[in-house]
Amino acid sequence: MSHSQFRLLAERRFLPFFFTQALGAFNDNVYKNALLLIATFETASYTTLSPGLLNNLGNGLFILPFVLFSGVAGQLADRYDKAVVMRIVKLCEIGIMALAAVGFTLHNMPMLLAALFLMGSHSTFFAPAKYGMLPQVLSTPELVGGNALLEMGTFIAILLGTVLASVLAGRHELPPLIIALAVIAVVGLGASLLIPSIPALTPTLRIDPNIARSTIENMRAAHTDPIVFLSILGISWFWFYGIMVLAQLPVYAKSVLNGNEHVFTTMLLGFSVGVGIGSLLCERLSGRRLEIGLVPLGSLGLTAFGIDLFFSTPAHPAAVQLDWLEFLRGPHGWRILIDMTLIGVFGGLYIVPLYALMQKRTPREFVSRVVSANSIWNAIFMVLASGFGALLLKLGVSVPQLLLVAAILNFAVTAFIYARVPEFLLRLLAWIITRVIYRLRITGLDNVPAEGAALVVCNHVSFADALVLSAAVSRPMRFVMEAAIFRIPVAKFVFRGMKAIPIATAAEDVAAREAAFAQILAELAAGELVCIFPEGRLTVDGSIGEFRPGLMRVMKERPVPVLPIGLAGLWGSPFSRCHRGLGRYLPWRLWARIEVHIGAPVLPAAVTPDGLRTLVAALRGPVP
């Protein structure tokens, strides 16, 4: 339990914040869904507008503040103590609920819509402080678990808020609804008062009240790092896909399945619980580290089970209206529910690492502003999803067909992202090798410098060495490898995606060798990690060969610390040269343990080929 993400729920640095966030999402959804239900079923007593127009207007008013105010919200969260910002936001929530209470009492729809806009503003100003605080109060190994708990709490709060809204609004009695909204807001404020101080990282930052200018500035901050920007696009795409699917569920349950409102709630329950499960699985599957290899795994699941949802849909609605038990007893019920749940599970696997990656790769003093840019993109994608879904339905596309289109689009969009950043797919491949085919054990991870250049030297055991090291060390690393291996037809795609540096001997190609050394020096000058295998070739007997003097040339021209690593356990695998013929392709040691032992950095002045070879051999240990 000491290494579990759940231990964060026992610590003051996280627990009050967790409840503050969950209660905010809970109240958002109680109010928004209650208002939309009342607008649908009791429109005449509130307004002359049609229910359809009111629903679209309400959703638009809730999302609009994310576009308008996210720029200023990000600056405020970076400029001031984030705990103070959250308390002020929660205090405003009480005032907003007071306005809503008056609106419900007077049946005043403009007042209720104004409160809905203000609740969207409440969420807009809360989001940058919420996501911006995590890198400050959590260590890097805790980021994935913290984000997982946050997403789990948010989706469970959304589900419970939707259910409570349907119960309270369905009774057509306003006092219980007004009391519930007020109580949730007050409890949320109380939880925020327990959040410890989170000092501002840029206390001299000037707040720009110009909405357009502050928004553009934050959008630029999000474009600084291509990986961060693509993470934002990936997160925004998840919300596009989610809106495309979830917005159709009420009609899907009623018109396609002929189910009552409890069938819709059952499907929403499956999705929300699935997101919670997927989010919590992230920490376990990633080994408490940021593992972006789970992102393509998540996107594949979203597509696969989105497509299966289409094929599991009955050709015709049931002859009589179904309640949730009759739905599950039917021939399609459990398959549909499992599809919805697994869409949620893989959605959790997809989105949690992206949030953690965005927070980790962004300098801390800019995190809140980048999060605000993320909020803007999320809002834009949600609006596009609503418009696109409405357009398809107007063109005669059925609800099941629309769900199929969403799943296919998901595959196309995520494939585009992975083509632009092959690191995601490569991390998935590394994760499969080290978590599914083999078991990975790492020691000395703290010896890897958090930033700055270093030359990594490692014994060369197998064709999978680079992938194993990539899985062990989350910091990006450039690998230098034999040109002959680099040119292997199938593996060439992988090595190109890893931006490996092919190197040849002087006898093979002098120009290629010099180009490789120039690239190595350039990467080190840029502060990157560069890994070389000083033996120059794969071992043929499991022993460590002589370290070639090329590394000393690097040390002479660019003296940087050298990080020795010993690989153990891969000798005897199908990726090594232990076997010949057909035996090479058989997984003789499936799920065997691979060990990566990382030694302390060696200062440039103390580096010698024989000394490094001795260190690597000691780290590796004896060959079994």
RAHU-V800900 format. One record per pair of residues at least 12 apart in sequence whose ideal C-beta (glycine too) atoms are under 7 Angstrom apart, sorted by the first residue. I is the first residue (numbers start at 1). J is the second residue. Records with the same first field share a line. If there is no record, write none. Layout:
I: J  J
//
This chain:
3: 288
5: 145  148  149  280  283
8: 142  145  146  149
12: 194  196
13: 137  196
14: 137  146
16: 191  192  194  195
17: 133  195
18: 149  153
19: 191
20: 86  90  188  191  192  195
21: 130  150  153  154
22: 153  154  157
23: 184  187  188  191
24: 123  126  188
25: 154  157  158  161
26: 157  160  161  184
27: 93  181  184  185  188
28: 119  123  161
29: 157  158  161  162  165
30: 161  164  165  180  181  184
31: 100  119  181
32: 62  116  119
33: 161  162  165  166
34: 165  168  169  177
35: 58  112  116
36: 55  58
37: 165  166  169
38: 169
39: 51  54  55  58
40: 55
45: 107
46: 107  109
47: 109
57: 113
58: 113  116
59: 386
61: 113  116  117  120
62: 116  119  120
63: 120  379  382  383
64: 117  120
65: 117  120  121  124
66: 120  124  375  376  378  379
67: 376  379  380
68: 211
69: 121  124  125  211
70: 124  215  218  372  375  376
71: 211  214  215  217  218  372
72: 207  209  211  214
73: 124  125  128  372
74: 128  218  368  369  371  372
75: 205  207  208  214  369
76: 125  207
77: 128  129  132  368
78: 132  200  201  202  205  365  368  369
79: 200  202  203  205  207
80: 200
81: 197  198  199  200
82: 129  132  133  198
83: 195  196  197  198
85: 129
86: 126  129  192  195
87: 192  193
89: 122  125  126
90: 188  189  192
91: 189
92: 122
93: 122  185  188
94: 185  186  189
96: 115  118  119  122
97: 181  182  185
99: 111  114  115
100: 112  115  181
101: 178  182
103: 115
104: 174  177  178
105: 174
124: 375
127: 371  375
128: 368  371  372
129: 368
131: 355  359  371
132: 367  368  371
133: 198
134: 146  147  359
135: 359  364  367
136: 198  364
137: 198
140: 360
141: 288  289
143: 290  356  359  360
144: 282  283  286  288  289  290  352  353  356
145: 283  288
147: 352  355  356
148: 279  280  282  283  352
151: 275  279  348  351  352
152: 276  279  280
155: 272  275  276
156: 272  276
158: 272
159: 268  269  272
162: 268
163: 265
164: 180
166: 261
168: 180
201: 364  365
202: 365
215: 376
218: 369  372  373
219: 373  376
221: 366  369  370  373
222: 370  373  374
225: 361
227: 357  361  421
228: 358  361  362  370
230: 417  420  421
231: 354  357  358
232: 358  373  374  377
233: 377  417
234: 295  354  417
235: 351  354  355  374  378
236: 377  378  381
237: 381  413
238: 347  350  351
239: 378  381  382
240: 381  382  384  385
241: 302  406  410
243: 382  385  386
244: 385  389  406
245: 343  403  406
247: 386  389
248: 389  399  402  403
249: 264  267  268
250: 264
251: 399
252: 399
253: 267
255: 317
256: 313  317  399  400
257: 317  318  322  327
258: 317  318  321  322
259: 321  322  327
260: 321  322  323
262: 323  324
263: 322  324  327
266: 324  327  337
267: 337  340
270: 337  340  341  344
271: 340  341  343  344
272: 344
273: 341  344
274: 341  342  343  344  345
275: 344  347  348
276: 348
277: 345  348
278: 344  345  346  347  348  349
279: 348  352
281: 348  349
282: 294  348  349  352  353
289: 474
290: 353  356  357  360  474
291: 353  427  431
292: 353  357  423  424  427
293: 427  428  430  431
294: 349  353
295: 350  353  354  424
296: 418  424  425  428
297: 349  428
298: 346  347  349  350
299: 350  410  414
301: 342  345  346  349
302: 343  346  347  350  410
303: 407  410  411
305: 339  342  343  346
306: 343  403  406  407  410
307: 404  407
308: 339
309: 336  339  403
310: 400  403  404
312: 332  335  336  339
313: 400
314: 332
318: 330
358: 370  374
389: 402
392: 405
422: 497
425: 497
426: 470  494  497  498
427: 470
429: 467  494
430: 467  470  471
431: 471
433: 464  467  468
434: 468  471  594
437: 587  590  591
438: 591  592  594
439: 591  593  594
440: 471  472  594  596
441: 593  595
442: 472  596
443: 597  598
444: 597  598  599
445: 598
447: 563  598  599  600  601
448: 473  475  563  598
449: 601
451: 527
452: 527
453: 524  527  528  560
454: 529  560  561  562  563  601
455: 524  530  532  551  554  560  562
456: 477  529  530  531  563  565
457: 532  534  551  562  564  612  616
458: 531  533  565  567  616
459: 535  544  566  567  616  620
460: 533  535  537  538  539
461: 539  567  570  571  576
462: 538  570  573  575  576
463: 485  491  575
464: 570  575
465: 567  570
466: 479  481  498  500
468: 567  570  594  596
469: 531  565  596
472: 596
475: 529
477: 529  531
478: 499  501  523  528  529  530  531
479: 498  500  501  531
480: 501  503  516  520  530  531  532
481: 495  500  502
482: 503  537
483: 502  503  504  512
486: 500  502
501: 516  519  520
502: 516
503: 516
517: 553
520: 554
521: 554  557  558
524: 558  560
525: 558
532: 551
534: 547  548  551  609  612
535: 547
536: 548
538: 577
540: 577
542: 571  623
543: 623
544: 613  616  617
547: 609  612  613
549: 609
551: 609
552: 609
555: 604  607
559: 604
560: 604
561: 601  602  603  604
562: 601  602  607  612
563: 598  601
564: 599  602  612  615  616  619
565: 596  597  598  599  619
566: 597  616  619  620
567: 596  620
568: 595  597  620  621
569: 592  593  594  595
570: 594
571: 623
572: 588  589
573: 589
574: 586  587  588
597: 619  620
599: 615  619
//
